Amino acid sequence: MKKMIIISFIIILIILLIAPFASTFPDGLEKVAELFNFSDSSKNIISPLIPDYSIPIIKNELFSTFFAGIIGIILTYLLIVLFSKIIKNKF
């Protein structure tokens, strides 16, 4: 448990240090959507959880990106734990 807390703090520190350098250019999926003209937001079936890698209610762009990264890490971790428990129970 102590090791996991230390790793979590290291990851948070890394995010805090690299978040200001996040590119404003579209990522690969967004670029393809623009190329094939299906990136129009009115065509979205559901709204994204974290649009443009930011939290809309946080006005400071740096903190918004930082917290979006933290939320992404937490959700990814929870999904990995969930799937590993499902796979462990099946085998």
Phi and psi in degrees as a GROMACS rama.xvg file:
@    title "Ramachandran Plot"
@    xaxis  label "Phi"
@    yaxis  label "Psi"
@TYPE xy
-63.5647  -38.8301  LYS-2
-63.7655  -39.5991  LYS-3
-66.2428  -37.6521  MET-4
-66.2133  -41.8398  ILE-5
-63.9217  -43.9635  ILE-6
-63.138  -40.1511  ILE-7
-61.5937  -43.8562  SER-8
-64.8517  -36.7419  PHE-9
-64.6056  -42.7843  ILE-10
-63.6118  -43.096  ILE-11
-61.8638  -41.1992  ILE-12
-63.1589  -43.1119  LEU-13
-62.0148  -44.1144  ILE-14
-60.9756  -43.8677  ILE-15
-61.1762  -36.5031  LEU-16
-77.0311  -34.0497  LEU-17
-98.7061  -12.4287  ILE-18
-57.6378  -38.8323  ALA-19
-64.0951  -18.5643  PRO-20
-96.6942  9.0128  PHE-21
-62.34  137.613  ALA-22
-73.4431  142.252  SER-23
-89.4073  -7.10356  THR-24
-75.3349  153.908  PHE-25
-66.9705  148.83  PRO-26
-77.6247  -178.974  ASP-27
-58.6353  -44.5457  GLY-28
-65.8848  -41.2482  LEU-29
-65.1717  -38.146  GLU-30
-63.8277  -43.4817  LYS-31
-64.6656  -40.1138  VAL-32
-62.1895  -38.8104  ALA-33
-68.6156  -40.4997  GLU-34
-61.3585  -39.3164  LEU-35
-99.8489  15.3916  PHE-36
54.984  39.3355  ASN-37
-122.694  26.6428  PHE-38
-93.6488  -0.878942  SER-39
-60.4912  125.983  ASP-40
-65.8602  -20.6461  SER-41
-71.4201  -15.0624  SER-42
-89.5207  -7.20014  LYS-43
-65.5714  132.64  ASN-44
-76.7817  -42.9924  ILE-45
-127.872  153.271  ILE-46
-81.6005  145.079  SER-47
-68.331  150.666  PRO-48
-66.1155  -43.6695  LEU-49
-130.387  86.8533  ILE-50
-66.1524  132.917  PRO-51
52.0331  35.46  ASP-52
56.2103  40.0424  TYR-53
-148.319  162.224  SER-54
-102.341  113.954  ILE-55
-58.3754  -29.6159  PRO-56
-79.7112  -11.3617  ILE-57
-97.4722  118.219  ILE-58
-77.93  -32.0811  LYS-59
-73.5263  119.219  ASN-60
-62.1935  -39.6572  GLU-61
-63.4585  -49.6978  LEU-62
-67.4985  -34.9388  PHE-63
-61.7471  -45.9576  SER-64
-65.9712  -40.5925  THR-65
-59.5471  -50.8347  PHE-66
-69.4867  -31.0158  PHE-67
-63.5111  -40.1895  ALA-68
-64.3121  -42.2574  GLY-69
-63.0152  -44.3852  ILE-70
-62.1775  -41.4864  ILE-71
-61.7317  -41.5786  GLY-72
-65.0841  -44.6917  ILE-73
-63.1937  -45.5011  ILE-74
-63.9246  -41.0873  LEU-75
-63.2095  -44.0663  THR-76
-59.9354  -46.5855  TYR-77
-62.9483  -38.8039  LEU-78
-65.0826  -41.2252  LEU-79
-62.6471  -44.8877  ILE-80
-62.1198  -45.1861  VAL-81
-60.0509  -50.69  LEU-82
-65.8455  -35.4504  PHE-83
-67.2337  -35.7532  SER-84
-68.7323  -38.1858  LYS-85
-64.7373  -46.0958  ILE-86
-66.7641  -39.392  ILE-87
-62.5633  -39.145  LYS-88
-71.49  -26.3996  ASN-89
-80.4035  -25.2648  LYS-90
